[in-house]
Each structure stands twice: as C-alpha cells, then as structure tokens.
Amino acid sequence: MWNQSNTTLHRSNASSSAVTVQLTIWFTAQLGLSLGGSALFMLLLLVMYRLNKLQTGSGLLIAHSLVIELVYCLLMSPITTIQAFCQYFQVPFYYNCRWIGFFLILILYTEHWSGVMLALNRFIAVLLPHAYKKVSSKKGSAVAMGFAWTMSFFLNLTTLQFIPGLQYTRQSATSCRWVGGDGVAFRIVGLLGTYIPIIIQTTCYGSLFLIFQVKKFRETPSANGGERPCASVQKRLAMTKALCFSFLWYCACILPPAIMTQIDTGAWKQNLALLQYSRTSQLLGYAISPVFFFAVNDNYRSALKQEFQRLSDSNIAGRNCNMKISHLDTTPLQACTSNTA
C-alpha cells in the first residue's frame, strides 16, 4: 500500500514538473515572439514614415491597422500570457478582468474590420482607379477607421455584461476566465466579429487574384515585351500583394483554433495545451505579418536597408568622434612627458 501511494505521488510530481517546464518554455517563447513582432511593426511604421506613406489616406489606413496589431503584440498578448503563467502557479495578478477582456476583444474585432476596410480599399485601387482618390482621401480613411472602431465597440458590449454573452470575469484571486460562451449571443458576436470580416476579405482578395490571372492569360506580349503598368499602379499592386499574403497567413493561424472553439468551447476552457496553442497561433498571425510587406515591396526593402545603413554610419561616426576626443586628450600629456625627459 505504501509503495503504491509513493509511486502515485512520484508520478504526480513528475507530471507537475513536466507541465511546469512546458509552461515556462511557452511563457518565454510567447514573450519573445511578442517583443520580436513589436520590433518588426515599429520598423515597418518607421519605413512608412520615411517613405512619406503616412501623408496619404490609404497610408494612414494601413498604418492604423499596423498600430492595432502592434498594441496587441506589445500590450494585450503579454498581459494575457503573464496572467496565464501566474494562474498556474497561484500567484496573484491584480487587474480588472472585465476591462482586460473588453479591450482584448475590442482590439481583435477592430483589427478584423480594419482589414475589411483595407481589402475594399485595395479592391477599388486596382479595379476602380478613377474612384480611388476619393476613397483614399484622409476624410474617407477617417470614416473607414471610425466604422471599424464603432462596429467593434457595439459587438463587444457583451464583455461589459450589458447584454448576455461572453464575459471575462475573475475566477479567484489569481485567475480570470471566460464564461457564457455557449449561448446564441456568443455565436452571433463571433460571426460578426470574426467570420464575416474574413469572408469579406476573402471575397475581395480572391476576386483580385482571379482578375489578375485572367488578365495574364488574355494579355499577348508585343514586340517590345509588352507595356508595363505605370509606377503608381505597380505600387498599388505591390501593396495589394503584401496585404493579401498577410491576410492568408493570418487566416492560416487563426481559423483552426477559432473554428474548434466554436465546436467545443468547454474543451478549450479546461485544456492547458489547447489554450497555449490558441494564444500562440493568434500572436503568430500578427507578429509575422510585417515580413510580407518587406518581402513583396521593393521600396520597403530599400528603405529598410537605408535605415540600417544610416544606423551603421552613425555608429561609425560616433566611434571616430570618440577616437578624436581621446587623441586630443592624450596629445598634450604626451608632449609634456617628452619635454620633461
């Protein structure tokens, strides 16, 4: 009897130790990914500023979406990661669960609807260039951004318990939990906040892809190799490709856990590994997206190289300045020493 209970206790301790190691690795990787993604977003925003992209309405619309993703990587993801880590070790982590849940869902849904505005903007830029200037004006972009925030706010009223639905409430002194995720309101809010925006974006980008393929098939190269589109059209196409690839990557990361959550909400509330997978895939969907902008757009890559070159030149200039100051400081001393000798 004693040997059996001792063996059971040993297995329990070993299992607890394995979970602790797993959670520690996940915690470290999650925070590292958050910081790395935040650095990429800051670099991308800096490049857009250097290229004067923020002076146009469409540039502001893109920067708006990037800032939302930066806030998620830099603030919301680390907060929820630390809370999950502290919850397992029963360490008190004091914050208002309801408001954290509200801002978390608000950021996610606003980003989804900002993506819809961007997809519509790209659709008009490629297929309706005459109407593009009016849509991409600063006023038009402000209306699009305001619509995204307003839509997200009203969909997110469930987290403040104004209407029945999903709430993020305090479970104990060390943890918060999502409750009420099985009702009709939860399904409707999830549909309008996540799936409808994804369907609209898929329709826009899918239509553009088919149109591009049809145009390539119908075009016949001339003697001089065919006419190339003008520079402004090429820039719009490059930006459309970057946004399209970024959207596809995000869907590949976010859709599997989102669909599984809708199918069986209870399993995701209780299974630690599933919760870790869901949060990591959500973070990956955002943190890697700046890579596609640099991979597809030549102007962005060139501007990024110039930034690194400027940083390298400033470091070299700083070292040369320090050497000159050091030389000026030691020369009089050396002269006095030689005269004394």
ChimeraX attribute file (.defattr): number of C-alpha atoms within 10 A of each C-alpha:
attribute: neighborCount
match mode: 1-to-1
recipient: residues
	/A:1	6
	/A:2	7
	/A:3	8
	/A:4	9
	/A:5	10
	/A:6	11
	/A:7	12
	/A:8	12
	/A:9	12
	/A:10	12
	/A:11	12
	/A:12	12
	/A:13	12
	/A:14	12
	/A:15	12
	/A:16	12
	/A:17	12
	/A:18	12
	/A:19	15
	/A:20	15
	/A:21	12
	/A:22	12
	/A:23	18
	/A:24	13
	/A:25	11
	/A:26	18
	/A:27	19
	/A:28	12
	/A:29	13
	/A:30	22
	/A:31	18
	/A:32	13
	/A:33	21
	/A:34	24
	/A:35	18
	/A:36	16
	/A:37	25
	/A:38	24
	/A:39	17
	/A:40	17
	/A:41	26
	/A:42	16
	/A:43	15
	/A:44	22
	/A:45	21
	/A:46	15
	/A:47	22
	/A:48	21
	/A:49	14
	/A:50	15
	/A:51	13
	/A:52	11
	/A:53	16
	/A:54	17
	/A:55	13
	/A:56	14
	/A:57	20
	/A:58	24
	/A:59	18
	/A:60	20
	/A:61	24
	/A:62	22
	/A:63	19
	/A:64	19
	/A:65	19
	/A:66	21
	/A:67	16
	/A:68	17
	/A:69	25
	/A:70	23
	/A:71	15
	/A:72	25
	/A:73	27
	/A:74	21
	/A:75	15
	/A:76	20
	/A:77	21
	/A:78	20
	/A:79	18
	/A:80	16
	/A:81	19
	/A:82	14
	/A:83	19
	/A:84	22
	/A:85	19
	/A:86	15
	/A:87	17
	/A:88	14
	/A:89	10
	/A:90	13
	/A:91	13
	/A:92	13
	/A:93	17
	/A:94	10
	/A:95	14
	/A:96	12
	/A:97	18
	/A:98	19
	/A:99	15
	/A:100	18
	/A:101	22
	/A:102	19
	/A:103	16
	/A:104	21
	/A:105	20
	/A:106	23
	/A:107	19
	/A:108	19
	/A:109	25
	/A:110	27
	/A:111	26
	/A:112	23
	/A:113	28
	/A:114	26
	/A:115	22
	/A:116	22
	/A:117	24
	/A:118	23
	/A:119	24
	/A:120	17
	/A:121	22
	/A:122	26
	/A:123	20
	/A:124	18
	/A:125	21
	/A:126	18
	/A:127	12
	/A:128	12
	/A:129	15
	/A:130	11
	/A:131	11
	/A:132	17
	/A:133	16
	/A:134	13
	/A:135	20
	/A:136	22
	/A:137	18
	/A:138	18
	/A:139	12
	/A:140	16
	/A:141	24
	/A:142	17
	/A:143	13
	/A:144	21
	/A:145	21
	/A:146	14
	/A:147	16
	/A:148	20
	/A:149	18
	/A:150	15
	/A:151	16
	/A:152	24
	/A:153	18
	/A:154	11
	/A:155	21
	/A:156	28
	/A:157	19
	/A:158	20
	/A:159	27
	/A:160	17
	/A:161	15
	/A:162	9
	/A:163	12
	/A:164	16
	/A:165	22
	/A:166	24
	/A:167	24
	/A:168	22
	/A:169	20
	/A:170	16
	/A:171	12
	/A:172	11
	/A:173	12
	/A:174	18
	/A:175	21
	/A:176	22
	/A:177	15
	/A:178	17
	/A:179	17
	/A:180	16
	/A:181	20
	/A:182	15
	/A:183	11
	/A:184	12
	/A:185	17
	/A:186	18
	/A:187	15
	/A:188	14
	/A:189	20
	/A:190	19
	/A:191	14
	/A:192	17
	/A:193	23
	/A:194	20
	/A:195	17
	/A:196	15
	/A:197	21
	/A:198	22
	/A:199	11
	/A:200	17
	/A:201	24
	/A:202	18
	/A:203	15
	/A:204	20
	/A:205	22
	/A:206	13
	/A:207	13
	/A:208	21
	/A:209	14
	/A:210	11
	/A:211	14
	/A:212	13
	/A:213	11
	/A:214	11
	/A:215	11
	/A:216	11
	/A:217	9
	/A:218	8
	/A:219	9
	/A:220	10
	/A:221	10
	/A:222	8
	/A:223	7
	/A:224	6
	/A:225	8
	/A:226	10
	/A:227	9
	/A:228	8
	/A:229	10
	/A:230	8
	/A:231	9
	/A:232	9
	/A:233	14
	/A:234	14
	/A:235	15
	/A:236	15
	/A:237	20
	/A:238	17
	/A:239	17
	/A:240	24
	/A:241	20
	/A:242	20
	/A:243	23
	/A:244	22
	/A:245	17
	/A:246	19
	/A:247	22
	/A:248	16
	/A:249	17
	/A:250	21
	/A:251	16
	/A:252	14
	/A:253	20
	/A:254	20
	/A:255	17
	/A:256	12
	/A:257	19
	/A:258	17
	/A:259	12
	/A:260	14
	/A:261	18
	/A:262	16
	/A:263	12
	/A:264	12
	/A:265	17
	/A:266	13
	/A:267	13
	/A:268	19
	/A:269	15
	/A:270	10
	/A:271	10
	/A:272	15
	/A:273	13
	/A:274	16
	/A:275	17
	/A:276	18
	/A:277	15
	/A:278	20
	/A:279	16
	/A:280	21
	/A:281	19
	/A:282	23
	/A:283	23
	/A:284	20
	/A:285	19
	/A:286	25
	/A:287	25
	/A:288	19
	/A:289	23
	/A:290	22
	/A:291	16
	/A:292	18
	/A:293	22
	/A:294	18
	/A:295	11
	/A:296	18
	/A:297	18
	/A:298	13
	/A:299	16
	/A:300	18
	/A:301	16
	/A:302	12
	/A:303	18
	/A:304	19
	/A:305	13
	/A:306	14
	/A:307	16
	/A:308	11
	/A:309	12
	/A:310	12
	/A:311	12
	/A:312	12
	/A:313	12
	/A:314	12
	/A:315	12
	/A:316	12
	/A:317	12
	/A:318	12
	/A:319	12
	/A:320	12
	/A:321	12
	/A:322	12
	/A:323	12
	/A:324	11
	/A:325	11
	/A:326	11
	/A:327	11
	/A:328	11
	/A:329	11
	/A:330	10
	/A:331	11
	/A:332	11
	/A:333	10
	/A:334	10
	/A:335	10
	/A:336	10
	/A:337	10
	/A:338	9
	/A:339	7
	/A:340	6
	/A:341	5
